[in-house]
Amino acid sequence: MTITPKAMLSRQTAGIRGNTLIINLPGSPKACRENIEYIIKPLKHGLGILSGRESD
């Protein structure tokens, strides 16, 4: 979190409803971009586990 080091302290939440992943991100476009870049790799792995294509 180099651009917005306090972004992880924001009130983001995430969840799954049915087949939909819901992620709340900060309001700032810069913070959104940085948060997505930070979580994209673990997110891909997590979605693979949920879909049954990967194991933990």
mmCIF file of the N, C-alpha and C atoms, coordinates in Angstrom:
data_MODEL
# 
_entry.id   MODEL 
# 
loop_
_atom_site.group_PDB 
_atom_site.id 
_atom_site.type_symbol 
_atom_site.label_atom_id 
_atom_site.label_alt_id 
_atom_site.label_comp_id 
_atom_site.label_asym_id 
_atom_site.label_entity_id 
_atom_site.label_seq_id 
_atom_site.pdbx_PDB_ins_code 
_atom_site.Cartn_x 
_atom_site.Cartn_y 
_atom_site.Cartn_z 
_atom_site.occupancy 
_atom_site.B_iso_or_equiv 
_atom_site.pdbx_formal_charge 
_atom_site.auth_seq_id 
_atom_site.auth_comp_id 
_atom_site.auth_asym_id 
_atom_site.auth_atom_id 
_atom_site.pdbx_PDB_model_num 
ATOM 1   N N  . MET A 1 1  ? 0.842   -1.162  0.000  1.00 0.00 ? 1  MET A N  1 
ATOM 2   C CA . MET A 1 1  ? 0.000   0.000   0.000  1.00 0.00 ? 1  MET A CA 1 
ATOM 3   C C  . MET A 1 1  ? 0.896   1.235   0.000  1.00 0.00 ? 1  MET A C  1 
ATOM 4   N N  . THR A 1 2  ? 1.489   1.518   -1.112 1.00 0.00 ? 2  THR A N  1 
ATOM 5   C CA . THR A 1 2  ? 2.457   2.609   -1.176 1.00 0.00 ? 2  THR A CA 1 
ATOM 6   C C  . THR A 1 2  ? 1.816   3.977   -1.382 1.00 0.00 ? 2  THR A C  1 
ATOM 7   N N  . ILE A 1 3  ? 0.750   4.044   -2.145 1.00 0.00 ? 3  ILE A N  1 
ATOM 8   C CA . ILE A 1 3  ? 0.132   5.346   -2.413 1.00 0.00 ? 3  ILE A CA 1 
ATOM 9   C C  . ILE A 1 3  ? -0.728  5.784   -1.234 1.00 0.00 ? 3  ILE A C  1 
ATOM 10  N N  . THR A 1 4  ? -1.523  4.874   -0.735 1.00 0.00 ? 4  THR A N  1 
ATOM 11  C CA . THR A 1 4  ? -2.435  5.175   0.369  1.00 0.00 ? 4  THR A CA 1 
ATOM 12  C C  . THR A 1 4  ? -2.214  4.166   1.488  1.00 0.00 ? 4  THR A C  1 
ATOM 13  N N  . PRO A 1 5  ? -1.181  4.367   2.310  1.00 0.00 ? 5  PRO A N  1 
ATOM 14  C CA . PRO A 1 5  ? -0.820  3.375   3.320  1.00 0.00 ? 5  PRO A CA 1 
ATOM 15  C C  . PRO A 1 5  ? -1.910  3.098   4.347  1.00 0.00 ? 5  PRO A C  1 
ATOM 16  N N  . LYS A 1 6  ? -2.843  4.001   4.532  1.00 0.00 ? 6  LYS A N  1 
ATOM 17  C CA . LYS A 1 6  ? -3.911  3.782   5.511  1.00 0.00 ? 6  LYS A CA 1 
ATOM 18  C C  . LYS A 1 6  ? -5.156  3.158   4.884  1.00 0.00 ? 6  LYS A C  1 
ATOM 19  N N  . ALA A 1 7  ? -5.097  2.838   3.609  1.00 0.00 ? 7  ALA A N  1 
ATOM 20  C CA . ALA A 1 7  ? -6.271  2.306   2.915  1.00 0.00 ? 7  ALA A CA 1 
ATOM 21  C C  . ALA A 1 7  ? -6.785  1.020   3.538  1.00 0.00 ? 7  ALA A C  1 
ATOM 22  N N  . MET A 1 8  ? -5.892  0.186   4.065  1.00 0.00 ? 8  MET A N  1 
ATOM 23  C CA . MET A 1 8  ? -6.329  -1.070  4.665  1.00 0.00 ? 8  MET A CA 1 
ATOM 24  C C  . MET A 1 8  ? -7.108  -0.840  5.957  1.00 0.00 ? 8  MET A C  1 
ATOM 25  N N  . LEU A 1 9  ? -7.044  0.355   6.502  1.00 0.00 ? 9  LEU A N  1 
ATOM 26  C CA . LEU A 1 9  ? -7.813  0.664   7.704  1.00 0.00 ? 9  LEU A CA 1 
ATOM 27  C C  . LEU A 1 9  ? -9.210  1.169   7.366  1.00 0.00 ? 9  LEU A C  1 
ATOM 28  N N  . SER A 1 10 ? -9.488  1.309   6.095  1.00 0.00 ? 10 SER A N  1 
ATOM 29  C CA . SER A 1 10 ? -10.802 1.746   5.663  1.00 0.00 ? 10 SER A CA 1 
ATOM 30  C C  . SER A 1 10 ? -11.836 0.678   6.011  1.00 0.00 ? 10 SER A C  1 
ATOM 31  N N  . ARG A 1 11 ? -13.095 0.958   5.813  1.00 0.00 ? 11 ARG A N  1 
ATOM 32  C CA . ARG A 1 11 ? -14.142 0.031   6.244  1.00 0.00 ? 11 ARG A CA 1 
ATOM 33  C C  . ARG A 1 11 ? -14.565 -0.950  5.151  1.00 0.00 ? 11 ARG A C  1 
ATOM 34  N N  . GLN A 1 12 ? -13.645 -1.376  4.334  1.00 0.00 ? 12 GLN A N  1 
ATOM 35  C CA . GLN A 1 12 ? -13.978 -2.315  3.275  1.00 0.00 ? 12 GLN A CA 1 
ATOM 36  C C  . GLN A 1 12 ? -14.444 -3.638  3.858  1.00 0.00 ? 12 GLN A C  1 
ATOM 37  N N  . THR A 1 13 ? -15.346 -4.258  3.146  1.00 0.00 ? 13 THR A N  1 
ATOM 38  C CA . THR A 1 13 ? -15.780 -5.610  3.484  1.00 0.00 ? 13 THR A CA 1 
ATOM 39  C C  . THR A 1 13 ? -15.908 -6.383  2.188  1.00 0.00 ? 13 THR A C  1 
ATOM 40  N N  . ALA A 1 14 ? -16.002 -7.674  2.308  1.00 0.00 ? 14 ALA A N  1 
ATOM 41  C CA . ALA A 1 14 ? -16.190 -8.511  1.125  1.00 0.00 ? 14 ALA A CA 1 
ATOM 42  C C  . ALA A 1 14 ? -17.059 -9.687  1.525  1.00 0.00 ? 14 ALA A C  1 
ATOM 43  N N  . GLY A 1 15 ? -17.714 -10.242 0.546  1.00 0.00 ? 15 GLY A N  1 
ATOM 44  C CA . GLY A 1 15 ? -18.545 -11.405 0.818  1.00 0.00 ? 15 GLY A CA 1 
ATOM 45  C C  . GLY A 1 15 ? -18.944 -12.084 -0.476 1.00 0.00 ? 15 GLY A C  1 
ATOM 46  N N  . ILE A 1 16 ? -19.618 -13.192 -0.314 1.00 0.00 ? 16 ILE A N  1 
ATOM 47  C CA . ILE A 1 16 ? -20.099 -13.947 -1.468 1.00 0.00 ? 16 ILE A CA 1 
ATOM 48  C C  . ILE A 1 16 ? -21.595 -14.139 -1.285 1.00 0.00 ? 16 ILE A C  1 
ATOM 49  N N  . ARG A 1 17 ? -22.341 -13.866 -2.323 1.00 0.00 ? 17 ARG A N  1 
ATOM 50  C CA . ARG A 1 17 ? -23.784 -14.115 -2.336 1.00 0.00 ? 17 ARG A CA 1 
ATOM 51  C C  . ARG A 1 17 ? -24.096 -14.889 -3.603 1.00 0.00 ? 17 ARG A C  1 
ATOM 52  N N  . GLY A 1 18 ? -24.472 -16.143 -3.413 1.00 0.00 ? 18 GLY A N  1 
ATOM 53  C CA . GLY A 1 18 ? -24.696 -17.001 -4.573 1.00 0.00 ? 18 GLY A CA 1 
ATOM 54  C C  . GLY A 1 18 ? -23.392 -17.184 -5.327 1.00 0.00 ? 18 GLY A C  1 
ATOM 55  N N  . ASN A 1 19 ? -23.395 -16.833 -6.596 1.00 0.00 ? 19 ASN A N  1 
ATOM 56  C CA . ASN A 1 19 ? -22.196 -16.933 -7.435 1.00 0.00 ? 19 ASN A CA 1 
ATOM 57  C C  . ASN A 1 19 ? -21.502 -15.589 -7.618 1.00 0.00 ? 19 ASN A C  1 
ATOM 58  N N  . THR A 1 20 ? -21.837 -14.623 -6.770 1.00 0.00 ? 20 THR A N  1 
ATOM 59  C CA . THR A 1 20 ? -21.318 -13.267 -6.934 1.00 0.00 ? 20 THR A CA 1 
ATOM 60  C C  . THR A 1 20 ? -20.372 -12.897 -5.800 1.00 0.00 ? 20 THR A C  1 
ATOM 61  N N  . LEU A 1 21 ? -19.208 -12.384 -6.157 1.00 0.00 ? 21 LEU A N  1 
ATOM 62  C CA . LEU A 1 21 ? -18.254 -11.857 -5.188 1.00 0.00 ? 21 LEU A CA 1 
ATOM 63  C C  . LEU A 1 21 ? -18.526 -10.367 -5.036 1.00 0.00 ? 21 LEU A C  1 
ATOM 64  N N  . ILE A 1 22 ? -18.674 -9.920  -3.799 1.00 0.00 ? 22 ILE A N  1 
ATOM 65  C CA . ILE A 1 22 ? -18.951 -8.516  -3.512 1.00 0.00 ? 22 ILE A CA 1 
ATOM 66  C C  . ILE A 1 22 ? -17.769 -7.961  -2.722 1.00 0.00 ? 22 ILE A C  1 
ATOM 67  N N  . ILE A 1 23 ? -17.157 -6.892  -3.244 1.00 0.00 ? 23 ILE A N  1 
ATOM 68  C CA . ILE A 1 23 ? -16.021 -6.254  -2.572 1.00 0.00 ? 23 ILE A CA 1 
ATOM 69  C C  . ILE A 1 23 ? -16.300 -4.763  -2.473 1.00 0.00 ? 23 ILE A C  1 
ATOM 70  N N  . ASN A 1 24 ? -16.250 -4.222  -1.276 1.00 0.00 ? 24 ASN A N  1 
ATOM 71  C CA . ASN A 1 24 ? -16.356 -2.778  -1.079 1.00 0.00 ? 24 ASN A CA 1 
ATOM 72  C C  . ASN A 1 24 ? -14.948 -2.210  -1.046 1.00 0.00 ? 24 ASN A C  1 
ATOM 73  N N  . LEU A 1 25 ? -14.752 -1.124  -1.770 1.00 0.00 ? 25 LEU A N  1 
ATOM 74  C CA . LEU A 1 25 ? -13.438 -0.492  -1.860 1.00 0.00 ? 25 LEU A CA 1 
ATOM 75  C C  . LEU A 1 25 ? -13.523 0.958   -1.409 1.00 0.00 ? 25 LEU A C  1 
ATOM 76  N N  . PRO A 1 26 ? -12.375 1.591   -1.157 1.00 0.00 ? 26 PRO A N  1 
ATOM 77  C CA . PRO A 1 26 ? -12.372 3.005   -0.760 1.00 0.00 ? 26 PRO A CA 1 
ATOM 78  C C  . PRO A 1 26 ? -12.976 3.892   -1.849 1.00 0.00 ? 26 PRO A C  1 
ATOM 79  N N  . GLY A 1 27 ? -13.326 5.110   -1.486 1.00 0.00 ? 27 GLY A N  1 
ATOM 80  C CA . GLY A 1 27 ? -13.948 6.031   -2.428 1.00 0.00 ? 27 GLY A CA 1 
ATOM 81  C C  . GLY A 1 27 ? -12.989 6.677   -3.412 1.00 0.00 ? 27 GLY A C  1 
ATOM 82  N N  . SER A 1 28 ? -11.741 6.771   -3.071 1.00 0.00 ? 28 SER A N  1 
ATOM 83  C CA . SER A 1 28 ? -10.749 7.410   -3.936 1.00 0.00 ? 28 SER A CA 1 
ATOM 84  C C  . SER A 1 28 ? -10.343 6.474   -5.072 1.00 0.00 ? 28 SER A C  1 
ATOM 85  N N  . PRO A 1 29 ? -10.335 6.959   -6.324 1.00 0.00 ? 29 PRO A N  1 
ATOM 86  C CA . PRO A 1 29 ? -9.893  6.114   -7.438 1.00 0.00 ? 29 PRO A CA 1 
ATOM 87  C C  . PRO A 1 29 ? -8.477  5.565   -7.242 1.00 0.00 ? 29 PRO A C  1 
ATOM 88  N N  . LYS A 1 30 ? -7.566  6.382   -6.702 1.00 0.00 ? 30 LYS A N  1 
ATOM 89  C CA . LYS A 1 30 ? -6.201  5.898   -6.461 1.00 0.00 ? 30 LYS A CA 1 
ATOM 90  C C  . LYS A 1 30 ? -6.201  4.769   -5.439 1.00 0.00 ? 30 LYS A C  1 
ATOM 91  N N  . ALA A 1 31 ? -6.957  4.940   -4.366 1.00 0.00 ? 31 ALA A N  1 
ATOM 92  C CA . ALA A 1 31 ? -7.018  3.908   -3.331 1.00 0.00 ? 31 ALA A CA 1 
ATOM 93  C C  . ALA A 1 31 ? -7.686  2.639   -3.862 1.00 0.00 ? 31 ALA A C  1 
ATOM 94  N N  . CYS A 1 32 ? -8.715  2.790   -4.675 1.00 0.00 ? 32 CYS A N  1 
ATOM 95  C CA . CYS A 1 32 ? -9.370  1.618   -5.290 1.00 0.00 ? 32 CYS A CA 1 
ATOM 96  C C  . CYS A 1 32 ? -8.380  0.839   -6.138 1.00 0.00 ? 32 CYS A C  1 
ATOM 97  N N  . ARG A 1 33 ? -7.674  1.534   -6.987 1.00 0.00 ? 33 ARG A N  1 
ATOM 98  C CA . ARG A 1 33 ? -6.700  0.893   -7.873 1.00 0.00 ? 33 ARG A CA 1 
ATOM 99  C C  . ARG A 1 33 ? -5.633  0.165   -7.057 1.00 0.00 ? 33 ARG A C  1 
ATOM 100 N N  . GLU A 1 34 ? -5.115  0.816   -6.042 1.00 0.00 ? 34 GLU A N  1 
ATOM 101 C CA . GLU A 1 34 ? -4.067  0.202   -5.237 1.00 0.00 ? 34 GLU A CA 1 
ATOM 102 C C  . GLU A 1 34 ? -4.594  -1.015  -4.473 1.00 0.00 ? 34 GLU A C  1 
ATOM 103 N N  . ASN A 1 35 ? -5.801  -0.927  -3.944 1.00 0.00 ? 35 ASN A N  1 
ATOM 104 C CA . ASN A 1 35 ? -6.377  -2.058  -3.225 1.00 0.00 ? 35 ASN A CA 1 
ATOM 105 C C  . ASN A 1 35 ? -6.596  -3.243  -4.153 1.00 0.00 ? 35 ASN A C  1 
ATOM 106 N N  . ILE A 1 36 ? -7.107  -2.999  -5.341 1.00 0.00 ? 36 ILE A N  1 
ATOM 107 C CA . ILE A 1 36 ? -7.318  -4.086  -6.306 1.00 0.00 ? 36 ILE A CA 1 
ATOM 108 C C  . ILE A 1 36 ? -5.984  -4.736  -6.659 1.00 0.00 ? 36 ILE A C  1 
ATOM 109 N N  . GLU A 1 37 ? -4.959  -3.929  -6.910 1.00 0.00 ? 37 GLU A N  1 
ATOM 110 C CA . GLU A 1 37 ? -3.640  -4.480  -7.233 1.00 0.00 ? 37 GLU A CA 1 
ATOM 111 C C  . GLU A 1 37 ? -3.103  -5.325  -6.081 1.00 0.00 ? 37 GLU A C  1 
ATOM 112 N N  . TYR A 1 38 ? -3.410  -4.940  -4.860 1.00 0.00 ? 38 TYR A N  1 
ATOM 113 C CA . TYR A 1 38 ? -2.921  -5.636  -3.670 1.00 0.00 ? 38 TYR A CA 1 
ATOM 114 C C  . TYR A 1 38 ? -3.618  -6.981  -3.470 1.00 0.00 ? 38 TYR A C  1 
ATOM 115 N N  . ILE A 1 39 ? -4.901  -7.063  -3.806 1.00 0.00 ? 39 ILE A N  1 
ATOM 116 C CA . ILE A 1 39 ? -5.664  -8.286  -3.526 1.00 0.00 ? 39 ILE A CA 1 
ATOM 117 C C  . ILE A 1 39 ? -5.858  -9.207  -4.723 1.00 0.00 ? 39 ILE A C  1 
ATOM 118 N N  . ILE A 1 40 ? -5.463  -8.807  -5.919 1.00 0.00 ? 40 ILE A N  1 
ATOM 119 C CA . ILE A 1 40 ? -5.816  -9.565  -7.122 1.00 0.00 ? 40 ILE A CA 1 
ATOM 120 C C  . ILE A 1 40 ? -5.254  -10.990 -7.121 1.00 0.00 ? 40 ILE A C  1 
ATOM 121 N N  . LYS A 1 41 ? -4.002  -11.189 -6.733 1.00 0.00 ? 41 LYS A N  1 
ATOM 122 C CA . LYS A 1 41 ? -3.441  -12.549 -6.753 1.00 0.00 ? 41 LYS A CA 1 
ATOM 123 C C  . LYS A 1 41 ? -4.115  -13.459 -5.727 1.00 0.00 ? 41 LYS A C  1 
ATOM 124 N N  . PRO A 1 42 ? -4.225  -13.046 -4.451 1.00 0.00 ? 42 PRO A N  1 
ATOM 125 C CA . PRO A 1 42 ? -4.931  -13.918 -3.505 1.00 0.00 ? 42 PRO A CA 1 
ATOM 126 C C  . PRO A 1 42 ? -6.395  -14.101 -3.880 1.00 0.00 ? 42 PRO A C  1 
ATOM 127 N N  . LEU A 1 43 ? -6.989  -13.086 -4.491 1.00 0.00 ? 43 LEU A N  1 
ATOM 128 C CA . LEU A 1 43 ? -8.383  -13.175 -4.902 1.00 0.00 ? 43 LEU A CA 1 
ATOM 129 C C  . LEU A 1 43 ? -8.570  -14.244 -5.978 1.00 0.00 ? 43 LEU A C  1 
ATOM 130 N N  . LYS A 1 44 ? -7.680  -14.272 -6.959 1.00 0.00 ? 44 LYS A N  1 
ATOM 131 C CA . LYS A 1 44 ? -7.752  -15.298 -8.010 1.00 0.00 ? 44 LYS A CA 1 
ATOM 132 C C  . LYS A 1 44 ? -7.664  -16.688 -7.398 1.00 0.00 ? 44 LYS A C  1 
ATOM 133 N N  . HIS A 1 45 ? -6.774  -16.876 -6.442 1.00 0.00 ? 45 HIS A N  1 
ATOM 134 C CA . HIS A 1 45 ? -6.618  -18.173 -5.786 1.00 0.00 ? 45 HIS A CA 1 
ATOM 135 C C  . HIS A 1 45 ? -7.885  -18.525 -4.998 1.00 0.00 ? 45 HIS A C  1 
ATOM 136 N N  . GLY A 1 46 ? -8.414  -17.572 -4.261 1.00 0.00 ? 46 GLY A N  1 
ATOM 137 C CA . GLY A 1 46 ? -9.628  -17.807 -3.482 1.00 0.00 ? 46 GLY A CA 1 
ATOM 138 C C  . GLY A 1 46 ? -10.813 -18.176 -4.352 1.00 0.00 ? 46 GLY A C  1 
ATOM 139 N N  . LEU A 1 47 ? -10.955 -17.504 -5.481 1.00 0.00 ? 47 LEU A N  1 
ATOM 140 C CA . LEU A 1 47 ? -12.044 -17.834 -6.399 1.00 0.00 ? 47 LEU A CA 1 
ATOM 141 C C  . LEU A 1 47 ? -11.843 -19.215 -7.005 1.00 0.00 ? 47 LEU A C  1 
ATOM 142 N N  . GLY A 1 48 ? -10.596 -19.591 -7.252 1.00 0.00 ? 48 GLY A N  1 
ATOM 143 C CA . GLY A 1 48 ? -10.302 -20.937 -7.747 1.00 0.00 ? 48 GLY A CA 1 
ATOM 144 C C  . GLY A 1 48 ? -10.697 -22.004 -6.741 1.00 0.00 ? 48 GLY A C  1 
ATOM 145 N N  . ILE A 1 49 ? -10.454 -21.740 -5.469 1.00 0.00 ? 49 ILE A N  1 
ATOM 146 C CA . ILE A 1 49 ? -10.852 -22.677 -4.412 1.00 0.00 ? 49 ILE A CA 1 
ATOM 147 C C  . ILE A 1 49 ? -12.374 -22.782 -4.347 1.00 0.00 ? 49 ILE A C  1 
ATOM 148 N N  . LEU A 1 50 ? -13.047 -21.640 -4.372 1.00 0.00 ? 50 LEU A N  1 
ATOM 149 C CA . LEU A 1 50 ? -14.509 -21.642 -4.300 1.00 0.00 ? 50 LEU A CA 1 
ATOM 150 C C  . LEU A 1 50 ? -15.149 -22.367 -5.478 1.00 0.00 ? 50 LEU A C  1 
ATOM 151 N N  . SER A 1 51 ? -14.539 -22.246 -6.640 1.00 0.00 ? 51 SER A N  1 
ATOM 152 C CA . SER A 1 51 ? -15.110 -22.889 -7.828 1.00 0.00 ? 51 SER A CA 1 
ATOM 153 C C  . SER A 1 51 ? -14.719 -24.355 -7.942 1.00 0.00 ? 51 SER A C  1 
ATOM 154 N N  . GLY A 1 52 ? -13.803 -24.808 -7.082 1.00 0.00 ? 52 GLY A N  1 
ATOM 155 C CA . GLY A 1 52 ? -13.379 -26.205 -7.118 1.00 0.00 ? 52 GLY A CA 1 
ATOM 156 C C  . GLY A 1 52 ? -12.251 -26.485 -8.093 1.00 0.00 ? 52 GLY A C  1 
ATOM 157 N N  . ARG A 1 53 ? -11.711 -25.455 -8.737 1.00 0.00 ? 53 ARG A N  1 
ATOM 158 C CA . ARG A 1 53 ? -10.620 -25.644 -9.697 1.00 0.00 ? 53 ARG A CA 1 
ATOM 159 C C  . ARG A 1 53 ? -9.261  -25.723 -9.024 1.00 0.00 ? 53 ARG A C  1 
ATOM 160 N N  . GLU A 1 54 ? -9.157  -25.221 -7.801 1.00 0.00 ? 54 GLU A N  1 
ATOM 161 C CA . GLU A 1 54 ? -7.892  -25.248 -7.057 1.00 0.00 ? 54 GLU A CA 1 
ATOM 162 C C  . GLU A 1 54 ? -8.158  -25.789 -5.664 1.00 0.00 ? 54 GLU A C  1 
ATOM 163 N N  . SER A 1 55 ? -7.087  -26.258 -5.038 1.00 0.00 ? 55 SER A N  1 
ATOM 164 C CA . SER A 1 55 ? -7.213  -26.674 -3.639 1.00 0.00 ? 55 SER A CA 1 
ATOM 165 C C  . SER A 1 55 ? -6.324  -25.783 -2.785 1.00 0.00 ? 55 SER A C  1 
ATOM 166 N N  . ASP A 1 56 ? -6.591  -25.783 -1.509 1.00 0.00 ? 56 ASP A N  1 
ATOM 167 C CA . ASP A 1 56 ? -5.863  -24.912 -0.594 1.00 0.00 ? 56 ASP A CA 1 
ATOM 168 C C  . ASP A 1 56 ? -4.459  -25.376 -0.367 1.00 0.00 ? 56 ASP A C  1 
# 
